């Protein structure tokens, strides 16, 4: 467990700021979540403001003094941003370098040049999964949609046969694999080991993306047959560049932080001696901060300079990458404040009592809570943050592997049945030129398959870990 995780757990181990019983706390939680849902869905309030107001409302409903509720919220916000804010920023820089340098296009073109016929849906999964590692979901969609539409049009493929695997690859990365914001916050909240979570996440992600991507796309193509809309094919970022980075260098740069974190996790398991010289080195280079920082520094040369970027252009690219994540950071921070408020009013003990009285496995309970919040708010990130706060106390007696699986259960639940209250739903609908009904039969069903298959494999892994 990282020192950051220890500090977070220590901060969480506080006395409840209320003496309310389980019944009042349960009503307070439902009321607090209802306030957030209502503000987001009915009044279209930004998620940051909704989470802030909902956190204060939660404290009030639980009978906590306002000053204590404010302190809990600000403490949680600060610790969450401190824990994951830099990682999100580094991921955004790496993603921007990948997109602007033409590295993403280089990966796409190289793989597509070697994929034909029946292999094309599998190629789209591979492309989306590799590109989706450092990119936010929305950015990944914007990058991949032109490719999906062009491949479907020029190769005379069904749009759903090509598009669903690409969307599945992006969505699985977004929900299950750090350094995406949702998994990072859940790891921070429950005190999980990032390397172990990443390793187990990949084990869960591979079969999940295969079933929800290439396999399900066969049925999606039969249910919905729409042509690629001509007016939705935008220009690709690399069209204005004189040269692009090489395929090998691009893939190596994208996978560098993943490899470093996996090496750390492997050495921690095999060596298991904090005084060992090798483990000391891997603990440093495999820490999320150093791994992502190394990838960004390498990317400045393998991506930026390889594309002919000047020092000024590189500086501008880094600067432009940080502005769009301000909203994400504030949402994540406010979610951390909401999580801390939940813990400080004593919800943790209530959840422990509930799971013990009803004999519900902790992993399944975490998944169900995330599903409920996802359906209500439409946001996978909000669902992940809120569910992690609710079930964090369950991780107290868990092993490293079990805690990692708890994060993955939350992540899987946060992807369940995207519908009309999810911005991603409308993004996919408009880009693919589908009706609401067609989007539900393809995108929404695909998201549900990812969620259900994900929790099934998490539960199967729990029998072994």
N, C-alpha and C positions, 0 to 999 in steps of 0.2 A: 504493500500500500504506500502511495506517495505521501510525502510530508504534508502536501496540500490537503489530501484526503483526511489525514489525521486531524489537521487543524479544523476542517469542516465538521468532522464528527465531534470534535471537542466543543465547537461552538454550538452544535445542535444539542449537546447533553446539558440542557438547562431545565430548571423547574418550570412547569406550566405557569403562564401568567394569568390563568383563571382557575377557578375551582369548580367549573361546571361539570355536570354529569355527562355520561355518554350520550344520553338522549338530546340534551341541549347542544352538545358539540356536534352531533350528527346533523341536527337542524341547522346549526350555524354554518357548517361546511356546505350543505346543500344550498343554503341561502346565498353564501358567498360566491359559489360557482354560478348560481342562477343570475346574480348581479353581473358577473363577467360575461356570461352568455348573452344576456339581454342587451348589455351595452355594445357588444360586438355585432350581434345579429340585427337587433331592432334599430339601434341608434347609430350604427356604423362607426362607433368610436374606435380609435386606434387601440390595438391590443395593449400597448404600454399603459395608456390611461385607464383602460378597462381593468387591467390587472392591479394597478395601483389603488383604484377606488374599491375594487373587489376585496383586496387585502384589508383595507381599513374597515370595510363593511363586515368582513369575516370576524375581525377582532371585536367589533361592536356587538354583533349578534351573539358572540360567545361570552359577552359580559366583561371583556378586558378593558382596562383604562385606556383611553385614546393614546396617551403618551407611551404606554407600553407597546401598543399595536404599531405605532409609528417607529419605535425603536426596533422592533422585530423586523419590520419591512425594510428599513434602511440597512440594518445589519445583513440581512439576507441578500439584498441588492448588491451591497458592496462586496461581500465574499464571493458571490457568483461571478460578477464582472471581473474581479481579481483573478478568479480561478480559470475562466474560459475566455475572457475578453481578448487577451493577446493571441490565443490560439485561433479564434475566429478571424482576427485581423490578418494573421499570417496566412491562413487558408484562403482568405479573399485575395491577398496579394498574389499568391501562387496561381490561383484560378484566373486572375486578370492577365498575368503573364502568359499563361497557357492559351488563353483566347486571343489576345492581341498579337502575339508573335506568330500566330498561324500554327502553333504546335498542335492544337486540337484538330485543326483541319488536316494536318499531316498524319495524325493517327487515323482519322476517318478515311482519308484517301488511300492510305497504305493497306488497311484491312479490307476495304471494299474492293481494291484491285485484285485481291486474292480470294474473294468470296463470290460464288456464283450460285444461282438456282436455289436449292433447298438450304444451302449454307447461309443464305443472306439473313434470315431472322437471328441465327446464332451470332453472326457477325455484328448485328445491331446491338445485341446484348453485351457483347464484348466491348464494343466502342463506348456504349453508354456507361458501363461499369468502370472502365478506365478513366474516362473523362469525368464521370460523376464523383470520383474520389475527392478531388480538391474543390469542386464547384458546388455552390448552392443549387438547389433543385430548379429554381426559376431560371438561373443563368444557364444551367445545363439544357433546359428545354429550348431556350432561345438559340443556343448553339447547335443543337441536334435537329430541330424541326426542319431547317432548310435541307439537311442531308436526307432526312426521312422522306420529305416531299419529292426531292430530286430523284432519289433511288426508286421510289414507287412509280414515278412518272416515266423515267427513262428506261427502267427495266420492266415496265408493265407488271409490277407487283401489286397485290392488294395493299392498300394503305394501312389497314389494320394488321396485316401479316408482318409489316415492317415496323409500324409505329408502336404497337403494343410491347414488343420486346425492348425497344429503346426506352420507353416510359418505365417499364418494369425495372430495368437496370438502374435508371436514375433514382426511382422511388426507393428501392431496396437500399442503395447507398445512403440516401437521405435519412432513412428511418433507423438503420441498424449499424452503420459504420462511422466511427469517429474519423476525421475531425469535424463532422457536421455538427451544427449547434445543438440539436436535440440530444443525440447520444452523449455529447460532451457534458451537457448540463446534468443528465441523468447519472453519468459516472461520478460527477462532482457531488451530487446530492446524496447518493447512497454509499459513497466512499469506495467505489470499485476500482480495480486496477485497469488502467487504460489498455496496456498491452494484451492482457488476457481477454478483455472484452473485445478488442479488435480481432484477436485470433479466433475466438468462439463466434464472433459476428460473421467472419468470413465462412466459417463452417455452416452456419445457418443460412447465409446469404446465397451461396452457390445453388443448392437445390431449390430454394425459394424462388430465385429469379428464373431458373429453368422452367419450373412449373407455371409461374405467372406470366412468363415471357413467351418463348417459342411454343410451348405446349398450348397454353390458353389462346394464343393468337390464331391458331387454326380455327377455333370455334368463333372467336370474335370476328374473323374475316367472313364467316358464313352469316353471322347475325347482322353485321353492318357492312355494307358495300358502298363506300363513298369514294369518289375520285379525289386526287390531290388538288386542292384549290389553287388555281394559278396565282391569285393575288396575294397569297400568303408565303411566297418564296422570296425572302429578303436576301440581300447581298451577304456574302460570307466575309468575315473580318480580314482574311488573308488575301483577298483579291487585289488589294492596293499595295501589297508588299512585293519587293523585288526577289526576296528569297525567304525560305522558311527553315526552322530548325529540323535536324534529322529525326527520323522516326525513333531510332534506338535511344538517342540522347533525351528525347521528349518523354518516352515511356520510363526511362531510368529516373528522370527528375520527378515525375509524378509519383512513382512507387518508392522513392527514397525514404520519405518519412514513415511509410508503412513498414518497409523492411527494417528500419532502425528500431521502431517500436516493437516489432515482432521478435527481433534478435534479443532485445532487453527482456521480453517476457520469457523467451526460451531459456536464456541464461539464468534468470531468476528461479526457474523451475528446476533446471538441471544442476546448477552449482549450489544455489540456496545457501550462500555464505556471504553476508554483507562485508566481511573483511577481505574477501578474495579480490585480487587486483583486477581480474577480468570483469567480474561483476561490478566493481566500482566504475570501470570505464563504460560499460554498457548501460549502467544506471544513468549516467550523464548523457551520453549520446542518444540513448533511447527514450529520454524523457520527452514528452510531447512538445515542450517549448523548443528544445535544442533540435529535435528531429525536423520540425516544421521550419525553424529558422535556417537550418542547414539546406533544406530543399529550396527555400526562397533565395538564399545566397547563390546556390548552384544554378538555380533557374535564371538569375540575372544574366548569367553567361551562356548557359546551354539553350535558353529560350530567347531572352532579350537580345543579347549581343549577336547570337546566331542569326537573328532576323534582321540584323543591321541597325538595331536601335542605338541611338546616341545616348550619352549620359543624361542629357536633358530629357529625352524621350522615356528613358527608364524611370527617371524621377517622376515624370508626369504620370506614367502608368501606375506606379505605386500609389501616388496621391489619389488618382481617380478610383482606385480599387477600394479605398477606405470610406469614401463618402456614402456609397449605397448600403454599407453594413451598419450605419448608425442606428437605423430603426431596429435591425435584428438585435444589436447589442442591448438596446433599451428594453425590448420585449423580454430577452433572456434575463436581464437584470431584474426587471419587475417580476418575472416568474420566480426568480430566486427569492425575492422579497415575500411573495405569496407562499412559497414553500416554507420559509422560516416562520412566518406567521402561523401556518398550519401546525408546525412542530411546537412552537412556543405556547399555543393555547391548549396543548395536550392531546392533539388528534392522534399522535403516534400510539399512545396507549390504547385509545379507542379502536384503532385499526388492529392492533395486536389482539385485543379482546375479541373483536369481531371474527378475525381469522381463526382464532382458537375455538370459539363457541360454535362456529359454522363448519369447522374442519375444511376450509377452503385452502388449497395449496397457495403459498405466497406468490408463486409465479403466475398462476391463473388469476388470482385476485388483482395483481398488478396490471395484467393484460385487460381485465374487465373494466377496471377504473379508467385506464387510458382510452379504451373503446368508447366508454360513456362520454368522456370529455371531448373526444374527437368528434363524435356524432353531434354533440351540442354546439361546439365552437367552430368546427370546420378547420381548425389549425392543428397540424401535427406537432408543431413546436410547443404550443400552449398545452396540448394534451400530455406531451412528454414531461414538461416542467411540472405541471400540476400533479400528475400521477406519481412522479418521482418524490415530490414532497410528501404526498400522502403515505407512500409505502416505505419511505426511507428507514423508519424504525425497524422494519422487518429484516433489514440487512445486518442488524447488530450481531446476531449469532451465526451468521452465514460464513462459509469458507470463501476464498477468493473466487473460485469458479462459480459458486452459487450466486455471489453478488453480481458477477458479470452477466449471468443468465437473467437476473432480475432486471438489469438494464435492457437487455434484448427483448424481454417480455413486454416491457413498457414501450419500447420502440416499435415492436410489432403491433401492439394495440393502437398506437397513435396513427397508424396508416389505414385503419378500418374504414371502409365505405365512404370515400370522398363524395360529397354531393353538393347541392347548390349553395351551401354556406362556406365552401372552400374556394379560395381564389384559384388554386390549381385546376379545379374542375372547369372553370370558365376559360382559363388559359388553353387547356387542351381542346375544349369545345370549339373555340374560335380558330385556333391554328389548323385544326383538322376539318373545319367546316361541317361539323355535325350538329344535329338537333340535341335538345336536352335528353330525350329518350335514348338516342344512340350513344350519347356520352355515358349515360348510366350503364347501358348494356356492355360497354367496353371498358372505359377508364374506371368507373366505380366498382365494377365487378373485379377488375384486375387488382385494384387496391385491396379489396376484401380478401381475395385469394392470397395476396402477399401476407396480410395480417394473420389469417387463419393458418396457412402453411408455416409461417414463421413461428407462431406459438406452439404448433405441433412439434416442430424440430427442436425448439427450446425445451419443451417438456421431455422429449426423447433424450436430449443431451443431459438433462438433469438426472437421469437414471444412471449415467456413466460418470458424471463429474462429482 
